Amino acid sequence: MSDHPSPAHHPAPGRPDDRPGSSGPPANSAWATGGATLAAVLLLVNGALLVLQGIAAIAEDDVYVRHDSYLYRISLTGWGWTLLALGALLLATGCGILTGRLWARATGITLAALSLVAQFLFLPYAPVWSVVVMALDLFVIWALATYQGDRVG
């Protein structure tokens, strides 16, 4: 027996723990920090795109097909204002996450979930785009939920 612990019980920084019950990289690893930064940037990009999507819907140009038989009936102008407001909130939250604000992480998770639901409801108007944004929203939720900031211990 030696006085040194085995390497299997103390993984290198930024590497996953191989012990049973371990699930992925440590909370403060480079992967988690990079994922949270990417999530913040994706919130900024998604927010800017939702603002543009909202403006296009408000302008009532021919970007979106109008559906009269859609189950969740909201006028295209109503969708535009909803997407515009959600986009502005996503932009502010993305900035908050990048500057390290504690409130921004929980707000980012909540807004990404709302964006996911809004894109699901917007599927008939822009199906491929909505699915892409829904996938990005899922990543943002995962990244912000797993990142634990600068906690010790």
ZIGI-V586767 format. One record per backbone hydrogen bond with DSSP energy under -0.5 kcal/mol. CO is the residue of the C=O (numbers start at 0). NH is the residue of the N-H. E is the energy in kcal/mol with one decimal. If there is no record, write none. Layout:
BEGIN
((CO;NH;E) (CO;NH;E))
END
This chain:
BEGIN
((5;8;-1.4) (6;9;-0.8) (11;14;-2.1) (18;21;-1.8) (23;16;-0.9) (25;28;-1.8) (26;147;-0.7) (28;32;-2.5) (29;33;-2.7) (30;34;-2.5) (31;35;-2.2) (32;36;-2.1) (33;37;-2.7) (34;38;-2.4) (35;39;-2.0) (36;40;-2.2) (37;41;-2.9) (38;42;-2.2) (39;43;-2.0) (40;44;-2.7) (41;45;-3.2) (42;46;-2.6) (43;47;-2.4) (44;48;-2.6) (45;49;-2.6) (46;50;-2.1) (47;51;-2.1) (48;52;-2.8) (49;53;-2.8) (50;54;-2.4) (51;55;-2.3) (52;56;-1.9) (53;57;-2.6) (54;58;-2.5) (55;60;-1.1) (56;59;-0.6) (60;63;-0.6) (65;67;-0.5) (70;72;-1.3) (71;73;-0.7) (74;78;-2.3) (75;79;-2.1) (76;80;-2.2) (77;81;-2.1) (78;82;-3.0) (79;83;-2.4) (80;84;-2.3) (81;85;-2.4) (82;86;-2.4) (83;87;-2.0) (84;88;-2.1) (85;89;-2.3) (86;90;-2.2) (87;91;-2.0) (88;92;-2.4) (89;93;-2.7) (90;94;-2.0) (91;95;-1.9) (92;96;-2.4) (93;97;-2.2) (94;98;-1.5) (95;100;-2.7) (96;99;-1.5) (100;104;-0.7) (101;104;-0.8) (101;105;-0.8) (102;106;-2.1) (103;107;-2.8) (104;108;-2.0) (105;109;-2.2) (106;110;-3.0) (107;111;-2.3) (108;112;-1.9) (109;113;-2.2) (110;114;-2.7) (111;115;-2.1) (112;116;-2.1) (113;117;-2.7) (114;118;-2.6) (115;119;-1.8) (116;120;-2.2) (117;121;-1.4) (119;122;-1.0) (121;124;-1.5) (121;125;-1.5) (124;64;-0.6) (125;129;-2.6) (126;130;-1.9) (127;131;-2.1) (128;132;-2.5) (129;133;-2.3) (130;134;-2.0) (131;135;-2.0) (132;136;-2.5) (133;137;-2.1) (134;138;-1.9) (135;139;-2.5) (136;140;-2.5) (137;141;-2.4) (138;142;-3.1) (139;143;-2.5) (140;144;-2.0) (141;145;-2.0) (142;146;-1.5) (147;150;-1.0))
END
